[in-house]
Amino acid sequence: MKPGVPLLSVARSRDGVWSVNERGPDRVAIAYFPSQWGAMRHAVRVARAKRRCRVAVLAADGAVRLARDYDSPAPGRVETP
C-alpha cells in the first residue's frame, strides 16, 4: 500500500477483549469489542466507507495473520447498469 493509506488492525488482548486500531494520515482511533465477530464487522464497515484502506488481523505476537486491501471507486465514477 502507498504511504498515507489508513490501516485498521484487529487484535485480541491478553484479557480476551478485541480491539480495532485505526491509523491514518489524519486520524488515530481505537474501539473495543467483546467478540472477534464484532471487531471484524466494525473494521470491514470502516474500510468500505473509506476510499482506500487495509485491514490486518494480528496474532498474539504482533505478526500479521491475514490482511486485505479495500479500494472503493470515486463517488462520481460508479457505473450503474
Backbone torsions as a table, in degrees:
resi	resn	phi	psi	omega
1	MET	NA	154.1	178.3
2	LYS	-76.4	154.5	176.0
3	PRO	-62.1	146.3	179.6
4	GLY	91.9	-4.9	177.6
5	VAL	-83.0	129.0	-178.6
6	PRO	-60.2	144.8	177.0
7	LEU	-120.1	128.5	174.4
8	LEU	-111.0	117.1	178.2
9	SER	-110.2	133.0	180.0
10	VAL	-109.7	124.0	-177.4
11	ALA	-144.9	155.2	177.0
12	ARG	-105.0	132.7	179.1
13	SER	-84.5	173.1	-179.2
14	ARG	-62.8	-29.6	-179.3
15	ASP	-88.5	6.8	174.4
16	GLY	92.2	2.3	179.2
17	VAL	-87.2	136.1	178.9
18	TRP	-93.6	140.2	179.4
19	SER	-127.9	149.5	173.7
20	VAL	-118.5	114.8	179.3
21	ASN	-103.2	125.5	177.8
22	GLU	-109.7	124.1	176.8
23	ARG	-127.8	124.4	179.1
24	GLY	-145.6	-179.6	-177.8
25	PRO	-65.2	-26.9	-176.9
26	ASP	-129.3	12.7	-176.3
27	ARG	-153.3	138.8	171.0
28	VAL	-133.9	124.7	-177.3
29	ALA	-147.7	157.9	176.4
30	ILE	-141.8	141.7	178.0
31	ALA	-135.0	145.1	-177.4
32	TYR	-115.0	144.1	-178.2
33	PHE	-139.9	146.9	179.5
34	PRO	-76.6	-17.9	-177.5
35	SER	-131.5	156.9	177.3
36	GLN	-66.8	-36.9	179.6
37	TRP	-58.3	-47.2	179.7
38	GLY	-63.1	-40.9	179.9
39	ALA	-66.3	-44.4	-179.8
40	MET	-66.4	-40.2	178.7
41	ARG	-61.9	-43.1	177.9
42	HIS	-63.5	-44.9	-178.6
43	ALA	-62.2	-43.1	-179.9
44	VAL	-67.7	-39.5	177.8
45	ARG	-62.6	-43.8	178.5
46	VAL	-64.6	-42.7	-178.9
47	ALA	-63.1	-40.3	179.9
48	ARG	-70.6	-25.5	179.5
49	ALA	-77.2	-19.2	-179.4
50	LYS	-93.7	159.0	179.0
51	ARG	-67.0	-49.4	175.9
52	ARG	-136.3	141.5	-178.5
53	CYS	-163.6	154.9	175.0
54	ARG	-123.0	135.0	175.3
55	VAL	-112.4	128.8	179.6
56	ALA	-128.6	133.9	174.6
57	VAL	-99.0	124.2	-176.2
58	LEU	-100.4	143.4	174.3
59	ALA	-80.4	174.6	-178.2
60	ALA	-61.4	-30.2	-179.9
61	ASP	-87.3	1.5	178.0
62	GLY	94.0	-3.1	178.3
63	ALA	-75.1	148.5	179.2
64	VAL	-77.9	119.2	177.5
65	ARG	-87.4	-36.2	-175.0
66	LEU	-153.5	140.2	177.6
67	ALA	-143.8	147.1	177.6
68	ARG	-145.3	138.8	176.9
69	ASP	-98.5	138.5	176.9
70	TYR	-115.5	128.0	176.0
71	ASP	-125.0	124.8	177.2
72	SER	-109.8	141.0	177.8
73	PRO	-69.1	159.7	176.0
74	ALA	-61.1	144.8	-174.6
75	PRO	-55.9	-35.4	-176.8
76	GLY	-87.2	-0.7	-173.8
77	ARG	-113.0	20.3	-179.7
78	VAL	-86.8	127.8	177.3
79	GLU	-84.8	134.6	178.7
80	THR	-110.5	126.0	-178.4
81	PRO	-69.7	NA	NA
